[in-house]
Amino acid sequence: MARTLRKNGHFVNRTGLVLAGRMRHHSLMDRILLIDKPAGMTSHDVVDRVRKVFSTRKVGHAGTLDPFATGLLIVGVGDATKRMQTYVGLDKTYEATARLGATSDTYDPEGTITDVPRTSYQVPGTKYEVPTHSDVERVLDKFRGGYDQKAPLHSAKKIGGKKLYELARKGTATEEMRPIKHVEITELTVTDYTWPNLSFRVRCSSGTYIRSLADDIGRELGCGAYLTALRRTAIGEHHLEDATRLEDL
């Protein structure tokens, strides 16, 4: 970790956050930790693990990551939980991969996957059966800067006091129930494209669903898409490279 220094005997990153993996005493309280969340755990699972390590119930996080996603999670311990809202509203940066030519009802690998026959998605205005790099860039331009985004049906957004994913599981959720929010997309860069996998980096405003972005890209391309991998690399100026693995706490 090149960007660390000692402060009062502890290691901190350049933003002043204590690095959990470098703490000498687990009894220290009122700390903000940078955690690298592994796949297969909910953000609440991470909170539970930190509670056990620090022997306190007073633990919270700033910004949920889906179970399949990995990467930076800011966790507060003790009175530091009162400062979590400071981090919730910061821009987020992600590295993501979407699979084109198929859809998921949850927009991620945990849902029901449906392949889209190639003959059904020739891109309008082109002679290609599958999107080219130029097709992809042209579509991404529609999202760069920002757009009005619908939350996924399988999300924790509430309608009439009920979470959307609860209604979706019961089969009572409808497209009209999906809340719309304007999100800012300050960076959307293709990092690799080899059909059917499209990898990209995105920096966006708080509350942006990368799952929805992947689905929206697929709809615009005409071939469908769903997110297969997601890793959060930054929250504001706080970076994943300064985080510790959960198992190293």
Solvent accessible surface area in square Angstrom, and as a share of the most:
residue,aa,sasa,rsa
1,M,90,0.40
2,A,108,0.84
3,R,79,0.29
4,T,32,0.19
5,L,99,0.49
6,R,138,0.50
7,K,115,0.49
8,N,135,0.69
9,G,39,0.37
10,H,25,0.11
11,F,40,0.17
12,V,8,0.04
13,N,2,0.01
14,R,117,0.43
15,T,48,0.28
16,G,41,0.39
17,L,12,0.06
18,V,12,0.07
19,L,1,0.00
20,A,3,0.02
21,G,35,0.34
22,R,102,0.37
23,M,17,0.07
24,R,153,0.56
25,H,107,0.48
26,H,87,0.39
27,S,89,0.57
28,L,41,0.20
29,M,74,0.33
30,D,71,0.37
31,R,57,0.21
32,I,5,0.02
33,L,0,0.00
34,L,0,0.00
35,I,0,0.00
36,D,26,0.14
37,K,0,0.00
38,P,46,0.29
39,A,62,0.48
40,G,65,0.63
41,M,33,0.15
42,T,55,0.32
43,S,3,0.02
44,H,104,0.47
45,D,56,0.29
46,V,0,0.00
47,V,4,0.02
48,D,47,0.24
49,R,96,0.35
50,V,0,0.00
51,R,41,0.15
52,K,160,0.68
53,V,39,0.23
54,F,9,0.04
55,S,103,0.67
56,T,26,0.15
57,R,180,0.66
58,K,91,0.38
59,V,11,0.06
60,G,18,0.18
61,H,53,0.24
62,A,0,0.00
63,G,17,0.16
64,T,96,0.56
65,L,4,0.02
66,D,39,0.20
67,P,46,0.29
68,F,26,0.11
69,A,0,0.00
70,T,28,0.17
71,G,0,0.00
72,L,0,0.00
73,L,0,0.00
74,I,0,0.00
75,V,0,0.00
76,G,0,0.00
77,V,0,0.00
78,G,3,0.03
79,D,65,0.34
80,A,0,0.00
81,T,34,0.19
82,K,150,0.64
83,R,120,0.44
84,M,14,0.06
85,Q,142,0.63
86,T,90,0.52
87,Y,22,0.08
88,V,47,0.27
89,G,55,0.53
90,L,57,0.29
91,D,47,0.24
92,K,11,0.05
93,T,15,0.08
94,Y,16,0.06
95,E,63,0.28
96,A,4,0.03
97,T,30,0.17
98,A,2,0.01
99,R,69,0.25
100,L,1,0.00
101,G,7,0.07
102,A,0,0.00
103,T,45,0.26
104,S,4,0.03
105,D,77,0.40
106,T,19,0.11
107,Y,15,0.06
108,D,6,0.03
109,P,56,0.35
110,E,104,0.47
111,G,20,0.19
112,T,93,0.54
113,I,66,0.34
114,T,77,0.45
115,D,91,0.47
116,V,37,0.22
117,P,91,0.57
118,R,121,0.44
119,T,126,0.73
120,S,76,0.49
121,Y,6,0.02
122,Q,104,0.46
123,V,9,0.05
124,P,109,0.68
125,G,90,0.87
126,T,32,0.18
127,K,167,0.71
128,Y,105,0.40
129,E,83,0.37
130,V,37,0.21
131,P,3,0.02
132,T,37,0.21
133,H,112,0.50
134,S,75,0.49
135,D,5,0.02
136,V,2,0.01
137,E,70,0.31
138,R,122,0.44
139,V,9,0.05
140,L,0,0.00
141,D,88,0.46
142,K,116,0.49
143,F,11,0.05
144,R,81,0.29
145,G,48,0.46
146,G,18,0.17
147,Y,32,0.12
148,D,94,0.49
149,Q,5,0.02
150,K,76,0.32
151,A,5,0.04
152,P,1,0.01
153,L,35,0.18
154,H,44,0.20
155,S,6,0.04
156,A,62,0.48
157,K,75,0.32
158,K,127,0.54
159,I,60,0.31
160,G,83,0.80
161,G,61,0.59
162,K,103,0.44
163,K,67,0.28
164,L,0,0.00
165,Y,56,0.21
166,E,63,0.28
167,L,25,0.13
168,A,21,0.16
169,R,179,0.65
170,K,141,0.60
171,G,64,0.62
172,T,76,0.44
173,A,19,0.15
174,T,62,0.36
175,E,79,0.36
176,E,152,0.68
177,M,57,0.25
178,R,16,0.06
179,P,44,0.28
180,I,110,0.56
181,K,96,0.41
182,H,100,0.45
183,V,1,0.00
184,E,78,0.35
185,I,1,0.01
186,T,91,0.53
187,E,55,0.25
188,L,5,0.03
189,T,50,0.29
190,V,33,0.19
191,T,66,0.38
192,D,79,0.41
193,Y,19,0.07
194,T,92,0.53
195,W,60,0.21
196,P,43,0.27
197,N,68,0.35
198,L,0,0.00
199,S,24,0.16
200,F,1,0.00
201,R,77,0.28
202,V,0,0.00
203,R,70,0.26
204,C,1,0.00
205,S,22,0.14
206,S,25,0.16
207,G,40,0.39
208,T,15,0.09
209,Y,50,0.19
210,I,6,0.03
211,R,15,0.05
212,S,0,0.00
213,L,0,0.00
214,A,0,0.00
215,D,6,0.03
216,D,26,0.13
217,I,2,0.01
218,G,0,0.00
219,R,146,0.53
220,E,79,0.35
221,L,0,0.00
222,G,35,0.33
223,C,1,0.01
224,G,9,0.09
225,A,1,0.01
226,Y,16,0.06
227,L,0,0.00
228,T,47,0.27
229,A,48,0.37
230,L,16,0.08
231,R,85,0.31
232,R,3,0.01
233,T,34,0.20
234,A,5,0.04
235,I,0,0.00
236,G,8,0.07
237,E,94,0.42
238,H,18,0.08
239,H,44,0.20
240,L,26,0.13
241,E,111,0.50
242,D,3,0.01
243,A,13,0.10
244,T,10,0.06
245,R,131,0.48
246,L,5,0.02
247,E,109,0.49
248,D,69,0.36
249,L,30,0.15
